Amino acid sequence: QYKFRDLTIEEIKNVNKIYPNFTFSMNTYTFKDGSQKDLLNFSGTVPVKYGNSYNIPIHLWILDSHPFAPPICFLKPTVNMGISVGKHVDAHGRIYLPYLQNWSHPKSTVIGLIKEMIAKFEEELPLYSLSSSDATRQAELLSYIAKITEGMEVFMYLFLMFQHNMYTDMKSKSKIGGGKNEGCFDKITVVGAGDLGIACVLAVAAKGAADKVVLLDLSEGAAKGGTMDLEIFALPNVEISKDFSASADSKVVVLTVNSLGNAQTYLDVIQSNVDLFRGIIPAISHYSQNAVLVVASHPVEVMTYVSWKLSAFPKSRVIGIGTNLDAERFQYILTNLLKAQVLAKDAWIIGEQGEDKVPSWTSCSLTANQTEAMAARNSREKVANRAMEVLKEKGQRSWSVGLSVADLTDSILRDKRKVHSVSTLAKGCCNINSEVFLSLPCVLGTSGVIEMVKLEEDPLVQEKLQSSAGSIHDLQQQLKL
């Protein structure tokens, strides 16, 4: 089943030489989306010095694309151990490390991963000893679960939930006094410190919707250019960081990064972006498990789909900026330049960002008389065509996209229930049967997309949407996620 079987066997031999206590077996792994696969796994302990010496039990799942994909890593606590949720470990014992995020064959190896794991655990011990009463309670619960269930997945799920609840209780008991803790803040993280990322930070900060804005700078080396200027002229409530943990508990995460690799074809460019997202999305979804992801990277429809797949978030909490800027401009042109105020409130730009976007309407109440209805429709289309000509002259600068992003985040954080044309999962709309993201009018609130607004039925519009969906789906099929 393993694509690179010889390389994987070589890894097993290398691990066994240095860590002879590790055992190897094939077991079924259940992914976040519920799918399952038989995978090789390593189980054993690693030595950690934290004052005293400890043997930390770990469990590594080796994907079938190894060594080109990083392992999935977990702690494997005994019944008298509790998980210390921290920078590199979540409540379920999943381990997150820079080494995993930057995994690249052949320089990355399981031995190197274990060495970094030991180094990070020596900075922050991932497990703690339960008191005798807590250990007894846990042992009793596990014994009870073992009797009433035959499914190991249910057993492990309840086991980890028990540990998480116990840890949460301990933290709440240790807190003294009141006040708003960090998890209650309206916090936004912008990933990527290029021109667009900085524009988003400035626009979001100016909008004033967030209590805190984090700019996650993933570039190599020290802060340069605009990032350095942000540090010099420090803005209130804006933090610049290179550490994913700074994004923890964000309510909205905006993704602006694009790969600057030496790709030769359009497909290579997109695949380079996908590879970049593989190192970003799992870390972001780990630190902000209830966030709404707003994707501004290119091509936005494809990268929104990639973000949805990699995060395993509900479709409502993964949106792309899509044609929101075009739609807002379109309505403004109709109202202020062409004085067609009656049409503007029902007018939208939908579909695919770029040349294939299309005007559409959410109102179909033209008139009851068929002749008058035809005349009204023709008049409306003429006005729309004039507006589209004006729209074509407007470029999309970083600052204008940043303002659009700020508008979206404002609607989400403040639960405005405002309608925006954003990239959302279009499957089931306009007879589209594939999993593609297209811009459609959606009501946005704190949980992301609350509902999709019904469009007027127009065969030409539906045909264009189906054509866009087909080409995007064909492109997605060629990508390696």
N, C-alpha and C positions, 0 to 999 in steps of 0.2 A: 504493500500500500504506500510505502514511502518513496517519494520521487527520487531522492538522493540517498538510497539505502546505504551505500558504502561509506559516505561521509557521516551518516548518522551512527553507524556501527563504530566508526573511528572515534566519535565523540564518547560513546559508551566506554570504550577501552580507556580513553584518557581520564575520564571521571573516575573509573574504577581504580586506576593506579594511585590517584591522590586521595580519594575518599572511598576506601574499601568497604565502609559500612553501608554504602548506598545499595539499595535493591532496585531491580528493573522489572517491569511487567507491562502487559498490555491491558488497558481498561477502557471503559466507555466514558467519554467526557461529554458533558451537556453544556452547550454554549448558551449565551444570554437569550438568543431567539428561540430556544427550545430544541434546536437541532442537535444531533448526537453523532459522535465519531469515535471509533476505536483508536486510541493513541498510546504511544509509548510513554511511560512515566517513570521518573526517578524519585525515590523516597529515601531520606536519610537525615542525618544531623550535621550541622556545621558548627565548628568551635567559635565561640564569641567571648571576648574578655570585656566585661563591664563591671569593673571592681573585682568581682570574682569571675571564674570561668564557667561558661554555660554551653550546653549543647542544644542548639535551636533546631527543632524538627521542621523540615521543609518538604515540599512536594512539587516537582516540576513536571509539567505536561509538555511533551515534545510534539509540535505540529508536524503534519506529514510533508510540509514544504521546508522543513529544517534541512540545512542550517541557514536558509535565506529568510526565515521568519523566526522571531524570538520565541522562547518557551513561555508558557503561561505558568506563573509561579504563585504558590500558596504556602502559608504556614500550616503546620499540621500539629496543633496543640494537643497535649494529653488532657485527661479529665481534670487534672489539678492545675491547669494553666488557663489564663485568660489572655485575650488579645488586646494589646495596647494600640488603639487606633492612633496613627500619627502621619507624618509626612510621607512615608513609604508603604504604609499598610492600611487597608480599609477594615471595616467591621467584620467582613467575611473572611479575613485572612489573606486576601489577594495582595500580592507584593508588586509595587510599582517602583522602578528605579531608572535613573538616567541611562544606564547601560542598556536597558530594554528598549527605551524610547529611541536610542541612537544605534540600535542593532544593525550591523552591516557585515555580511560575510565577505572575506574570510577573517577579518580582524576580530570579530566578535565570536566568542566561544562560551560553552557552558562553564568551563573552568574560570574564565574571566568574569562571568556573571556571578558565580558563587563567591569569588574574591571580593567583588564590589558589595555583594549582599552582606558579607561578614563586616566589611568596613562601615557600611551604613548602620548595621545593627549594633556596632560598637559605639556609634554616636547616639543611638536611640534604641534601647532594647525593645523588641517587638512583643514580648510576652511578659506576663507577671504571674506570680504564684497566687493561687486562690487561697483564701483562709480555709481552715478545715471545714467550717460550716458551709461555705460556698461550694467547696469541692464535693461535700456530701450531697448537697442539693443538686449539683450538676450530675453527679454519678447516678443518683436516684432517677433524675429525669431521663438520662440517657438509657438507663436500664428499662424504664417504663416504655420509652419510645421503641426500643429494640424489640420489646414483646408485642407491641401493637402494629408494627409495620414491618414489611419484608423489603420495602424499597430503600436502598441505600441512599438515593438522592433525597428523599423526604427526611431520612434520618439526619443526614449532614445539614440539610437546610434548617431544621429545627434546632440542631446543635449550635449552628452559627448564630441563629437569631437569639437563642438563649444567651450566648456570650455577649452579643451586641447589646441586648437589653440590660444585662448585668453591668456592662461597662458604662452605659448611659446613666444608670442609677448611681454608680459610684461618682461620676463626674458631677451630677446634679447635687448630690449630697455634699460634695466638697466646695460648692460655690457659696459664697457669703454675700448677702446684699442683693440688690436688684440691678436695674439698668438694662439697656438694650444690648444683647450680645451680638457678636459679629454675624451670626447666622440670620439675624432679623434685619440686617441692613439691606438696602436696595443697592446691590453691588453689581457692577458690570465689568467684565474682562474683555479687552480687545487683544486678540492674538495676532502679532505681526507689527513690526515697528517701521514699516515702509511709509511712503507718503499717505497711502490710504488709511493705514492704521492710526497714524498721528492725526489725520483729519477727523477720523471717527472719535478719537479721544477728545479733541478740542470741541467738536460739535456736541458730543454727549455732555461734556462738562458745562458748556454754555447753556444747554437746554435745562440743566439743573434737576433732572429727574432722578439721578443716582446719588446715593450718599458717598459712594466711593467708586473710582474708575481705576482699574489696573491695566497697564499696558505691558503685555507679555512680549518681551524682546527676545526672539529666538536666534538672532543673528550671531555670528561668531565674533569674538573679540570684545573690546570695550565699546561703550556707548558712543555713537558717532552721529553727526548731522543733527536731525530734528530731535532725536532722543536725548542727545547731549543738551540741546537748548531747553528741552522740557525739564531736565534736571537743574539747569542753571536758573531758569525763571520758574521755580517750583510753583505749580498750581495747587490750590487747596483741594484735598481729596483725590489727588491723582498720584498713583504709585507706579514706578517703573521697576520691573523685575525680570530676571531670566529663569526663575524657578516656578515650575508649574503649581507648586503648593500655594503661591501667592493668589491664585485664582479661586481658592477654596470658597465654597458657599456662594458663588456668583449666581444671580438670578437670570442674567443674560450673558452669553458668551458670543462675541462677534469674531468671526474668522476672516482675516484679510490677507493671509499669507499666500504667496504664489512662488513656485519653485523657479530658481534662476539658473537651472542646469543648462547643459549644452545639447538639448534635445534637437533632433533633426526634422522630425515630422510633427504634425499637430497632435497625433495620437501619443507620440513620445512626450510631448509637453504635458498633456493631461495625465499620463501615467506617472510622470515625475511629480505632479501635484498630488496624485493618489498616494504615492510612496511617502511624501511629506506628511500627509494627513494621517497615515498609519502610525506615525510616531507622536501625533498630537492629540487626536480625538480620544483614544483610550485614557490618556492622562487627564484630559479636560473632563470627561464624563465620570472619572473616578473622583475628582475633587469637587465637582458640582453636579451631583447626580440628579438634581431637580431643575437644572437650568433649561432655558430655551436657547437653542443654538441658532444664531443668525449668520448665514453664510454669505460672504461678499467676494470670495475667491472665484477665479475664472476656470472654466466656464461655469457659471453659477448653477445652472440646472444639474449638471453632472456632479459637481462638488457637493451640492446639497444632498443628492442621492448617496454619494460616498459617505458623507457625514452621518446620514441616517443609518446606513448599514453598519458602519464602524462603531457608532455609539450605542446601537440597539435601543435608542430612545423611542418613545411613541412618535408617530408621524406628526402629531400636532405640535411637538416641541422641537421640530427641526424645519426651519424655513430658510429660503434664500431671499436676497434682496430683490431678485427678479426685476420686474418692470415697475417697481414702486415709484422711482424717480420719474420715469416716462409718464406714468399715469397721473401723477401730481402735476407735472408740466402740462399735460394734455388738457386737464380740467382747467388749469389756470389760463391757458391760451383761449379755450372756448369762452370762458367767463370774461376775461379782461381785455383780450385783443379782438375777439370776434363778437363779443357781447351776446353770446348764446347761453345765458345763465340757466335757462330751463333745461338744456341738454346736459350741462356739465355735471350735475349731481349724479347722473346715471351713466356717465361715459367712463370707459376704462381702457387701458392698454394691457393686453394679456398675452399669454403664450410664451415665446422664447425670447430671451434678451438678445437684442441685435436687430439685424435687418428683417427677421421673420416675425417680429412682434405685430400684433394686429389690434385695431380698435374694436371694442364691443360695447354692449349696453346691458344694464340690469333692469331696464324698464321696457315693457312691450306695449304700453297703453298709448298708442299713437292716436287712433280714432276708430270709431265703430264702422264708418263708411269706408268701403274698400278702395274707392277712387281717391278719397282724401288721405287714406292711410298710405297709399302708394306715393302720393305727392309729398306727404310728410316724411316718408322714409327717404325719398330721393333728396329732399332738402337737407335732411339730417346727414346723409352721406356726403353731400357737397361740403357742408360745414366741417365734417370730420376730416375729409381729404385736405381741406385748406389748413386745418390744425396740424395734420400729420406733416405737411410740407414745412410748416414753421418748426415743428418738433425736430425734423431731420437736421436743421441748422444748429441745433443745440448739442454741443459736445458734453461728455461726462467727465468733468474734472474730479480729482480726488476730493476736493472740498465740497463739491455738490453731492457726490455719493455719500460723503460723511454726514451731510445734513439729512439726507434720506435715511441713513442708518439711525441717526439720533431720533428721527421722527418715529421709526419703528420701535426702538427700545422704549421710548416714552409711552407709546400706546400699550406696550406689554407691561412695564413696571407699574403704571398707573391704572391698569385695567380699564382702559378707555372704551373698549368695545368699538373701536374705530375700524372702518373698512379700508384695507390696503390691498394692492395687487402684488402678491408675493409668491415666490416659488413654493408650491406645496404638492404633495403627492396627488397626481391627477388621475390615477387609476379609478375607473368607474365613472368618470366624467366624460361627456361627449364621445361615448363608445370607445374610450381608450382602455385597453386591457393590460398594458404593460406597466411596470413599476418605474414611472418617470415623474420628474418634478417639472411643472410648468406654472407660470404666473397666472393666478386666478384671484378674483376679489374675495378676500377672507376677512372675517371679523377677528381682531387680535385682542387678547387679554393676558392675564398673568400666566395662564397655562399654554400660551402660544395661540394656535389656530383654534378658535371656539366653534366657528362654523363657516362653511363656504357659501357665498351669496350666489343665488341662482341667476344665470345669465339668460338673456333673450335667445331663443332658438334661432340660429342663423346657419343654414347649411354651409355657406362659404367659410364662416368662422370655424365651424366644427371641422371642416376639411383641412384648414390650415393647422389647427391644433393637432389633428391626427397625423398630419405630415411631420410636424415638429416632433411629436412623440415617437414616431417611427425612426427618424434619423437619430434622435438622442438614445433610444433603446439600442439601436445597432452599434452606436459608439460605446455604450456601457458594456455591451457583451464582449468587446475586445479588450477591456481593461482587466488587470489582475488585482483583485482586492485582497 
